[in-house]
Amino acid sequence: MDIRKLTRFFLWCTIVNGACLIVSFAAFAIGGTDFVYRTHGKWFAVAPETFNAILYLFLGLYKIAILVFNLVPYVALRIVAKG
């Protein structure tokens, strides 16, 4: 696999994962955490305060994972390709 294909791969990974993060945030912001809690409360017995903390943690960790595993390799490959 050449460096161009790998660079495009990481670019699209960043775009797709970033879109998923934005959609998740929008669902929580627009629908409210009560809507999401009611949906998931059927499957998991978690207090609403704990659920909110878990959502916040999930979004934060997902954002960090996107940066570390998608955006940083993309930027590194772009730098290497120029040099």
N, CA, C and O atoms as a GROMACS GRO file, in nm:
protein
  332
    1MET      N    1   0.085  -0.116   0.000
    1MET     CA    2   0.000   0.000   0.000
    1MET      C    3   0.090   0.124   0.000
    1MET      O    4   0.181   0.135   0.082
    2ASP      N    5   0.065   0.215  -0.090
    2ASP     CA    6   0.149   0.334  -0.097
    2ASP      C    7   0.100   0.441   0.000
    2ASP      O    8  -0.009   0.431   0.057
    3ILE      N    9   0.182   0.542   0.015
    3ILE     CA   10   0.156   0.646   0.115
    3ILE      C   11   0.032   0.728   0.081
    3ILE      O   12  -0.036   0.778   0.172
    4ARG      N   13   0.001   0.744  -0.047
    4ARG     CA   14  -0.120   0.820  -0.086
    4ARG      C   15  -0.247   0.750  -0.042
    4ARG      O   16  -0.338   0.813   0.012
    5LYS      N   17  -0.254   0.619  -0.065
    5LYS     CA   18  -0.371   0.543  -0.024
    5LYS      C   19  -0.388   0.544   0.127
    5LYS      O   20  -0.499   0.557   0.179
    6LEU      N   21  -0.278   0.529   0.196
    6LEU     CA   22  -0.282   0.530   0.342
    6LEU      C   23  -0.325   0.666   0.395
    6LEU      O   24  -0.401   0.675   0.492
    7THR      N   25  -0.277   0.772   0.331
    7THR     CA   26  -0.316   0.908   0.371
    7THR      C   27  -0.466   0.929   0.348
    7THR      O   28  -0.535   0.983   0.434
    8ARG      N   29  -0.515   0.886   0.234
    8ARG     CA   30  -0.660   0.898   0.206
    8ARG      C   31  -0.742   0.815   0.302
    8ARG      O   32  -0.851   0.856   0.343
    9PHE      N   33  -0.691   0.697   0.338
    9PHE     CA   34  -0.760   0.612   0.435
    9PHE      C   35  -0.779   0.685   0.567
    9PHE      O   36  -0.889   0.689   0.622
   10PHE      N   37  -0.671   0.742   0.619
   10PHE     CA   38  -0.680   0.812   0.747
   10PHE      C   39  -0.763   0.940   0.737
   10PHE      O   40  -0.828   0.979   0.834
   11LEU      N   41  -0.762   1.004   0.621
   11LEU     CA   42  -0.848   1.121   0.601
   11LEU      C   43  -0.995   1.080   0.613
   11LEU      O   44  -1.072   1.145   0.683
   12TRP      N   45  -1.033   0.973   0.543
   12TRP     CA   46  -1.173   0.930   0.547
   12TRP      C   47  -1.211   0.872   0.683
   12TRP      O   48  -1.325   0.886   0.726
   13CYS      N   49  -1.117   0.808   0.750
   13CYS     CA   50  -1.144   0.762   0.887
   13CYS      C   51  -1.174   0.880   0.978
   13CYS      O   52  -1.266   0.875   1.060
   14THR      N   53  -1.096   0.986   0.964
   14THR     CA   54  -1.118   1.106   1.044
   14THR      C   55  -1.252   1.169   1.013
   14THR      O   56  -1.324   1.210   1.105
   15ILE      N   57  -1.288   1.178   0.886
   15ILE     CA   58  -1.415   1.238   0.847
   15ILE      C   59  -1.534   1.157   0.898
   15ILE      O   60  -1.627   1.212   0.956
   16VAL      N   61  -1.529   1.026   0.878
   16VAL     CA   62  -1.641   0.940   0.920
   16VAL      C   63  -1.655   0.940   1.072
   16VAL      O   64  -1.766   0.954   1.124
   17ASN      N   65  -1.545   0.924   1.143
   17ASN     CA   66  -1.553   0.924   1.289
   17ASN      C   67  -1.591   1.061   1.344
   17ASN      O   68  -1.664   1.069   1.444
   18GLY      N   69  -1.543   1.167   1.281
   18GLY     CA   70  -1.584   1.302   1.323
   18GLY      C   71  -1.732   1.324   1.303
   18GLY      O   72  -1.798   1.386   1.386
   19ALA      N   73  -1.786   1.273   1.192
   19ALA     CA   74  -1.930   1.284   1.167
   19ALA      C   75  -2.009   1.205   1.271
   19ALA      O   76  -2.113   1.252   1.318
   20CYS      N   77  -1.961   1.087   1.307
   20CYS     CA   78  -2.029   1.009   1.411
   20CYS      C   79  -2.027   1.082   1.544
   20CYS      O   80  -2.126   1.080   1.618
   21LEU      N   81  -1.916   1.146   1.576
   21LEU     CA   82  -1.907   1.223   1.700
   21LEU      C   83  -2.005   1.340   1.698
   21LEU      O   84  -2.072   1.366   1.798
   22ILE      N   85  -2.013   1.410   1.587
   22ILE     CA   86  -2.105   1.524   1.576
   22ILE      C   87  -2.250   1.478   1.586
   22ILE      O   88  -2.331   1.542   1.653
   23VAL      N   89  -2.284   1.368   1.520
   23VAL     CA   90  -2.421   1.316   1.527
   23VAL      C   91  -2.454   1.272   1.670
   23VAL      O   92  -2.565   1.298   1.718
   24SER      N   93  -2.360   1.208   1.738
   24SER     CA   94  -2.384   1.167   1.876
   24SER      C   95  -2.405   1.288   1.965
   24SER      O   96  -2.498   1.291   2.047
   25PHE      N   97  -2.320   1.388   1.950
   25PHE     CA   98  -2.335   1.509   2.030
   25PHE      C   99  -2.468   1.577   2.001
   25PHE      O  100  -2.537   1.622   2.092
   26ALA      N  101  -2.505   1.584   1.872
   26ALA     CA  102  -2.631   1.648   1.835
   26ALA      C  103  -2.750   1.571   1.894
   26ALA      O  104  -2.847   1.632   1.940
   27ALA      N  105  -2.743   1.439   1.892
   27ALA     CA  106  -2.852   1.359   1.950
   27ALA      C  107  -2.868   1.388   2.099
   27ALA      O  108  -2.979   1.398   2.149
   28PHE      N  109  -2.756   1.401   2.168
   28PHE     CA  110  -2.762   1.430   2.311
   28PHE      C  111  -2.805   1.574   2.337
   28PHE      O  112  -2.879   1.600   2.432
   29ALA      N  113  -2.760   1.666   2.253
   29ALA     CA  114  -2.792   1.807   2.274
   29ALA      C  115  -2.937   1.838   2.236
   29ALA      O  116  -3.005   1.911   2.308
   30ILE      N  117  -2.983   1.784   2.125
   30ILE     CA  118  -3.118   1.814   2.077
   30ILE      C  119  -3.221   1.727   2.150
   30ILE      O  120  -3.321   1.778   2.200
   31GLY      N  121  -3.196   1.598   2.155
   31GLY     CA  122  -3.291   1.507   2.219
   31GLY      C  123  -3.287   1.514   2.370
   31GLY      O  124  -3.383   1.477   2.437
   32GLY      N  125  -3.178   1.562   2.422
   32GLY     CA  126  -3.162   1.568   2.567
   32GLY      C  127  -3.117   1.434   2.622
   32GLY      O  128  -3.140   1.329   2.562
   33THR      N  129  -3.054   1.440   2.736
   33THR     CA  130  -3.006   1.316   2.796
   33THR      C  131  -3.121   1.232   2.851
   33THR      O  132  -3.108   1.111   2.868
   34ASP      N  133  -3.236   1.296   2.878
   34ASP     CA  134  -3.351   1.220   2.926
   34ASP      C  135  -3.399   1.121   2.820
   34ASP      O  136  -3.432   1.006   2.850
   35PHE      N  137  -3.403   1.167   2.694
   35PHE     CA  138  -3.444   1.080   2.584
   35PHE      C  139  -3.349   0.961   2.571
   35PHE      O  140  -3.393   0.846   2.559
   36VAL      N  141  -3.221   0.990   2.574
   36VAL     CA  142  -3.121   0.884   2.560
   36VAL      C  143  -3.126   0.792   2.682
   36VAL      O  144  -3.112   0.670   2.669
   37TYR      N  145  -3.145   0.850   2.800
   37TYR     CA  146  -3.153   0.770   2.923
   37TYR      C  147  -3.274   0.678   2.920
   37TYR      O  148  -3.264   0.561   2.958
   38ARG      N  149  -3.389   0.728   2.875
   38ARG     CA  150  -3.509   0.644   2.867
   38ARG      C  151  -3.487   0.527   2.770
   38ARG      O  152  -3.531   0.415   2.796
   39THR      N  153  -3.420   0.555   2.660
   39THR     CA  154  -3.394   0.451   2.560
   39THR      C  155  -3.302   0.343   2.617
   39THR      O  156  -3.330   0.224   2.603
   40HIS      N  157  -3.193   0.384   2.680
   40HIS     CA  158  -3.096   0.288   2.731
   40HIS      C  159  -3.132   0.236   2.870
   40HIS      O  160  -3.082   0.132   2.912
   41GLY      N  161  -3.217   0.307   2.941
   41GLY     CA  162  -3.258   0.264   3.074
   41GLY      C  163  -3.335   0.134   3.072
   41GLY      O  164  -3.344   0.066   3.174
   42LYS      N  165  -3.391   0.099   2.957
   42LYS     CA  166  -3.461  -0.028   2.945
   42LYS      C  167  -3.365  -0.147   2.956
   42LYS      O  168  -3.403  -0.254   3.002
   43TRP      N  169  -3.241  -0.126   2.914
   43TRP     CA  170  -3.144  -0.234   2.912
   43TRP      C  171  -3.049  -0.233   3.032
   43TRP      O  172  -3.005  -0.338   3.078
   44PHE      N  173  -3.018  -0.113   3.082
   44PHE     CA  174  -2.918  -0.100   3.188
   44PHE      C  175  -2.977  -0.026   3.307
   44PHE      O  176  -3.039   0.079   3.291
   45ALA      N  177  -2.957  -0.080   3.425
   45ALA     CA  178  -3.005  -0.015   3.547
   45ALA      C  179  -2.897   0.078   3.601
   45ALA      O  180  -2.812   0.038   3.681
   46VAL      N  181  -2.901   0.204   3.555
   46VAL     CA  182  -2.802   0.303   3.594
   46VAL      C  183  -2.877   0.430   3.636
   46VAL      O  184  -2.977   0.466   3.574
   47ALA      N  185  -2.828   0.495   3.739
   47ALA     CA  186  -2.889   0.620   3.785
   47ALA      C  187  -2.868   0.729   3.678
   47ALA      O  188  -2.767   0.727   3.608
   48PRO      N  189  -2.962   0.823   3.666
   48PRO     CA  190  -2.948   0.929   3.564
   48PRO      C  191  -2.819   1.010   3.578
   48PRO      O  192  -2.758   1.046   3.477
   49GLU      N  193  -2.776   1.038   3.701
   49GLU     CA  194  -2.653   1.116   3.719
   49GLU      C  195  -2.532   1.036   3.669
   49GLU      O  196  -2.442   1.092   3.606
   50THR      N  197  -2.530   0.908   3.699
   50THR     CA  198  -2.422   0.822   3.652
   50THR      C  199  -2.425   0.810   3.500
   50THR      O  200  -2.321   0.809   3.435
   51PHE      N  201  -2.544   0.801   3.445
   51PHE     CA  202  -2.560   0.790   3.301
   51PHE      C  203  -2.505   0.915   3.231
   51PHE      O  204  -2.437   0.904   3.128
   52ASN      N  205  -2.534   1.032   3.286
   52ASN     CA  206  -2.481   1.156   3.228
   52ASN      C  207  -2.329   1.159   3.231
   52ASN      O  208  -2.264   1.202   3.136
   53ALA      N  209  -2.272   1.114   3.342
   53ALA     CA  210  -2.126   1.108   3.353
   53ALA      C  211  -2.068   1.010   3.251
   53ALA      O  212  -1.964   1.037   3.191
   54ILE      N  213  -2.134   0.898   3.232
   54ILE     CA  214  -2.087   0.799   3.135
   54ILE      C  215  -2.093   0.856   2.994
   54ILE      O  216  -2.000   0.836   2.915
   55LEU      N  217  -2.201   0.928   2.961
   55LEU     CA  218  -2.211   0.990   2.828
   55LEU      C  219  -2.100   1.091   2.806
   55LEU      O  220  -2.037   1.094   2.700
   56TYR      N  221  -2.075   1.174   2.906
   56TYR     CA  222  -1.970   1.274   2.896
   56TYR      C  223  -1.833   1.207   2.878
   56TYR      O  224  -1.752   1.250   2.796
   57LEU      N  225  -1.809   1.102   2.954
   57LEU     CA  226  -1.684   1.028   2.943
   57LEU      C  227  -1.670   0.963   2.805
   57LEU      O  228  -1.563   0.967   2.744
   58PHE      N  229  -1.779   0.904   2.756
   58PHE     CA  230  -1.777   0.840   2.625
   58PHE      C  231  -1.741   0.940   2.516
   58PHE      O  232  -1.654   0.913   2.433
   59LEU      N  233  -1.808   1.055   2.515
   59LEU     CA  234  -1.780   1.154   2.412
   59LEU      C  235  -1.636   1.205   2.420
   59LEU      O  236  -1.571   1.224   2.318
   60GLY      N  237  -1.587   1.225   2.540
   60GLY     CA  238  -1.449   1.270   2.557
   60GLY      C  239  -1.348   1.167   2.509
   60GLY      O  240  -1.254   1.200   2.438
   61LEU      N  241  -1.368   1.041   2.549
   61LEU     CA  242  -1.276   0.936   2.507
   61LEU      C  243  -1.283   0.911   2.357
   61LEU      O  244  -1.181   0.884   2.293
   62TYR      N  245  -1.402   0.920   2.301
   62TYR     CA  246  -1.417   0.901   2.157
   62TYR      C  247  -1.345   1.012   2.080
   62TYR      O  248  -1.281   0.986   1.978
   63LYS      N  249  -1.356   1.134   2.130
   63LYS     CA  250  -1.286   1.247   2.066
   63LYS      C  251  -1.135   1.227   2.073
   63LYS      O  252  -1.065   1.249   1.974
   64ILE      N  253  -1.084   1.184   2.187
   64ILE     CA  254  -0.940   1.160   2.201
   64ILE      C  255  -0.897   1.046   2.109
   64ILE      O  256  -0.790   1.054   2.048
   65ALA      N  257  -0.978   0.940   2.099
   65ALA     CA  258  -0.944   0.828   2.012
   65ALA      C  259  -0.939   0.872   1.866
   65ALA      O  260  -0.851   0.828   1.791
   66ILE      N  261  -1.031   0.958   1.824
   66ILE     CA  262  -1.029   1.009   1.688
   66ILE      C  263  -0.901   1.088   1.663
   66ILE      O  264  -0.837   1.073   1.558
   67LEU      N  265  -0.864   1.171   1.758
   67LEU     CA  266  -0.742   1.250   1.742
   67LEU      C  267  -0.618   1.161   1.735
   67LEU      O  268  -0.534   1.179   1.647
   68VAL      N  269  -0.608   1.065   1.826
   68VAL     CA  270  -0.488   0.982   1.835
   68VAL      C  271  -0.477   0.881   1.721
   68VAL      O  272  -0.370   0.864   1.663
   69PHE      N  273  -0.588   0.815   1.688
   69PHE     CA  274  -0.581   0.706   1.593
   69PHE      C  275  -0.618   0.742   1.450
   69PHE      O  276  -0.597   0.662   1.359
   70ASN      N  277  -0.672   0.862   1.427
   70ASN     CA  278  -0.710   0.902   1.292
   70ASN      C  279  -0.640   1.029   1.247
   70ASN      O  280  -0.572   1.030   1.144
   71LEU      N  281  -0.656   1.136   1.323
   71LEU     CA  282  -0.604   1.266   1.280
   71LEU      C  283  -0.451   1.274   1.287
   71LEU      O  284  -0.388   1.322   1.193
   72VAL      N  285  -0.392   1.227   1.395
   72VAL     CA  286  -0.246   1.233   1.409
   72VAL      C  287  -0.176   1.151   1.300
   72VAL      O  288  -0.080   1.201   1.240
   73PRO      N  289  -0.219   1.026   1.273
   73PRO     CA  290  -0.153   0.954   1.162
   73PRO      C  291  -0.172   1.023   1.027
   73PRO      O  292  -0.081   1.023   0.944
   74TYR      N  293  -0.289   1.083   1.006
   74TYR     CA  294  -0.313   1.155   0.881
   74TYR      C  295  -0.215   1.271   0.867
   74TYR      O  296  -0.152   1.288   0.762
   75VAL      N  297  -0.201   1.350   0.971
   75VAL     CA  298  -0.110   1.465   0.967
   75VAL      C  299   0.034   1.418   0.950
   75VAL      O  300   0.111   1.477   0.874
   76ALA      N  301   0.072   1.312   1.020
   76ALA     CA  302   0.208   1.259   1.008
   76ALA      C  303   0.236   1.211   0.866
   76ALA      O  304   0.345   1.236   0.813
   77LEU      N  305   0.141   1.144   0.805
   77LEU     CA  306   0.161   1.099   0.667
   77LEU      C  307   0.168   1.215   0.571
   77LEU      O  308   0.244   1.210   0.474
   78ARG      N  309   0.092   1.319   0.595
   78ARG     CA  310   0.100   1.438   0.509
   78ARG      C  311   0.238   1.502   0.521
   78ARG      O  312   0.294   1.546   0.421
   79ILE      N  313   0.291   1.508   0.641
   79ILE     CA  314   0.425   1.567   0.662
   79ILE      C  315   0.530   1.481   0.593
   79ILE      O  316   0.619   1.534   0.526
   80VAL      N  317   0.522   1.349   0.609
   80VAL     CA  318   0.619   1.259   0.548
   80VAL      C  319   0.612   1.265   0.396
   80VAL      O  320   0.714   1.260   0.329
   81ALA      N  321   0.491   1.277   0.341
   81ALA     CA  322   0.474   1.280   0.196
   81ALA      C  323   0.536   1.406   0.134
   81ALA      O  324   0.582   1.403   0.020
   82LYS      N  325   0.539   1.515   0.209
   82LYS     CA  326   0.598   1.639   0.157
   82LYS      C  327   0.750   1.636   0.162
   82LYS      O  328   0.816   1.702   0.082
   83GLY      N  329   0.804   1.561   0.256
   83GLY     CA  330   0.948   1.562   0.276
   83GLY      C  331   1.023   1.462   0.201
   83GLY      O  332   1.146   1.456   0.212
   0.00000   0.00000   0.00000
